[in-house]
Amino acid sequence: MKFLCLPGAYGNAKNFKVQLGPLAEELESRGLGTFTYSQGTHEVEPPVGWEDYFGTKPLYRFLDTTNGDAFEILRRLRHVPQGMSPEDTMRAFARVSANQEWHQRAWRSALDSVFKTIEADPEIDAIIGYSEGALVGASLVLEESLRCQRSGAPRRIKYAIFIAGAPPLKFEGHDQVKAQLADEAGVVIDIPTFHIFGCDDAFLSSAVSLFNVCDQESAAMYDHGLGHIVPRDAENVGFLGKLLQKQIPMVEAEIRKASSNNTARPKLVRSGSETDEDIPFNMKDSDFTSAMLRSAC
């Protein structure tokens, strides 16, 4: 499996290779994948007060946000009431940030850039996205599914790992995009997914909202107990390696099966005739549940 790695806002391919390094090396050492790194096309300066936070310049974003301050949205998030469902929190977040509109032209440009990267490398069949990169990756998976439904275009992305992600955006009408939420849109990402987030992340509701719109039979989550980061410490990287050692080979086996049957995508399902011992990976398995929910948060 070859992963296209998409960094967060104010990132670049070189910095993300360092940021993701421990996890990528763990997966590579287990024979679970190879990695290629991309970046946004819009060069940006870090926000005031964050000049030394994002690493070596130049820094980029996938989205053209010259008319808005993404960090102003982050500061406003503290005003969203607590105790709501992830979806209600996202809706309140959208209202708080109403003047930060996502325009179709900017969003199409962002997705088209990533599609071109995928088209240029026929080996890419999976995505790892962090923060804004996860938002872009999730939206690309949804858009690829819609294009397949409309025109029969083959789907390239068969698996995704989302780190501190956000629910995908979908084009609506002539000039709007809308976040897809589970209580409105149902399941919109139908490929196997793995979700990594931390309970101390200010955007936790966003990451959970993304998980909720993914196919629950083939989605899994891991809480590293920290904030809005890519986990790099040995303990979390080791846990993730063990978990993904079970999920990724199963996904690859389903990809081969789907390819031989000429079906569009892999799907991890449990049939009535299978026992727990027959299933090497399932979200409900007790060993995975205890690992994924081990955080004290």
Beta strands, then each sheet from edge to edge (+ up, - down):
strand 1: 2-6
strand 2: 34-37
strand 3: 42-44
strand 4: 59-61
strand 5: 124-130
strand 6: 159-163
strand 7: 169-172
strand 8: 176-179
strand 9: 193-197
strand 10: 219-223
sheet 1: 2+ 1+ 5+ 6+ 9+ 10+
sheet 2: 3+ 4-
sheet 3: 7+ 8-
end
